[in-house]
């Protein structure tokens, strides 16, 4: 990333705003009865800007809005089973963990959750973290450092947390073009035979809504004696047996050395984890600073995640409702001639090229239609591919989806739709 105005913070922020890439957050209170509805209290960049009229948590909101960009894919953050489990844990264990796991923070809920996650993915062990970002950074930094002469092969579109972990390992990294297994093969062929090899990819790429070539990568790993690290953050809870992910759905989970996931998306809570062999998980537990020196996940969150996972392992109602909602929205977009990326996942990205245009479209949806979709701009996506990332949920009604279609058709004028089509093809 280019360091603009490195010696002048004001200049750096001014140039960020000039490019239209400065991020203002919608200040919301999502309603307890539905994850798709929220009260809007305004916008702010730095939270301090809201002090005065918006710092009171009991303030009167501006109005209600419909939320179409949440990663709470199944609405599990509002499920009674989850809420009741968290209330019970709060009564029994209090709010906080009490410290890092290495000092006084290991709770019975942590242990039960890790055992459940290991069982979900048919692995020997699992380890939880305070976020998916921490999980990726911790695991990849340790694996890259402690696997002998390790070379990591990373898909070009891997998440920033994976890139951070690889960089922290200070090992050799080879970047293969997105989903290009032929190029990956050539890279593996060139590696010295005495070097460990680790292939890192995602199952669902959340910005382009496509799926990684998991089976083909596993075949290459088997041929060349490589390890496979799979980020299933946007897939756990959503795909596979009991929500175990895409690798489970296509019968490849046993070939993955480490599966990384999150508790903060389809499971509706917060936190991240890794699951794999007992040796590799213990290696990360014993050597990762991100784990050793971080305060443990609240037992209340762990209890909620545990309840959510156990429920989704038995229930398909949420996934079926979500798939129906996604297909309904996609059909509406097709009817309105609004192009979108991908047709194989639950994520619906509508490309609106240019940061200013994308932010303007999002603001218009909010101001004119009471629809909240956060604009996605650089560095989350490359410049020129800015987008409105839609995530339909089981709780979105057909009427709300129809209203979304009308709003997008109105906001994305003819010239913008042509620009979208030129990117989507």
C-alpha positions, 0 to 999 in steps of 0.5 A: 500500500502506498504511504501517502502523506506518511509524515502528515496524517491530515494530508493522508486523510484528506487525500483518502477523502478526495478519492472517495475512499474514506469510510463513514460508518452507518450508526445502527442498532439492529433490532432484537426481533429481526436481524434484517431491521435496524434503527439508523442514528446517522453516520460517522468516520471516527466514533468521536465525531458522534459524541454529543447527539449520538453518544447516548445509547438511548438516543432517538434514532433517525428512522428504521432501515432494512439491512441487506449487507450483514454477514449474520447470514442465517440470522443466528444472532437472534435465535432463541436457542443462542440468546438463552444459552448466552443468558445462562452463561452470563448468569453462571460465568459472568461477562469476561474470560478473566485473562488470556488462556495462559493465565486464567482465561480457559473456561469450560465453554471454551473447551466444549466449543473446541471439542464441538468444532473438532467434531464438526470438521472431523478433526482431532482438535480445534483452537478458538480465537477472538476473531477469524483474522487472529486465527488466520494470522496466528496459524499461518505465521506459526506454520510457515515458521515451524514447518521445515524450509516452508514455502507457502503457495497463496491464492492471489485473492486470499483474505488480508488476514491470511496475507498478514499471517504469511508475511509474519512467518517470514517464509518464502511465499509464492502467489498463484493467480486466483483459482489457477491450478495449472500455474500452481502445479508449475510452481510446485514442480519447481520447489526443492524436494526438501522443502515443506509446502503449504497451499493456502486458499479459501472455499468461498471468496466473499467479494467475487462470490466464487468457490476455490478449486478445493479438490484439484488443490487436494489432488496436487497436495497429495501428488507433491506432498504438500499441506492444505490450509483452507479458509472456510469463513464464509462457508461454515454453517452454510454448506456441507453436512451440518454446516461443516463447509464446502470441503465437507459438501464435496467430500474433501474435508479429510484431505485438508490439514487445517480448516479455518473458520469463524463464529461471527458470520453464519454462526452469528456470534464472534470469534474464529478458530482452526481445526486440524491434527492434534500436533498442528493445533498444539503447535499453534497453541504453543507458539502463536503470540496472537493466541498466547497474549490475547485475552480469551473469548468471553465465555458468553460468546463461546456459549452462544457459538456452541449453541448455534453450531449444535443447532445448525448441525441438526437443523436445515431450516435456516439454510433452506430459507436462506437459499430461497431468499438468495435465489429470489433476489437473484431472479429479481436482479435478472428481471431488472437487468442488474448484473451481479457477480457469481451464481454459485454462492449466497453472496450477491455482489453488484459492481458499481465502479468508482469509489465516489459512485459506489458510495453515492449509490449506497447513500441514495439507497439509504436516504431515498429507500431506507435500505442499508448496503455498505459500499465496498471500496479499496483496499477491500477490493481493487480500485475500479471494482467497487461494489454493493455486496448483498447478502439475502437472509432467511428473514428477508421477506419477498416484499423486502426483496422486491423493494430492493430490486426497485430501489437498485433499478432507480439508484443505478441509472442507465449509464451506471448499469452499463458500467456494471455490465462491462465489468460483470460481462 
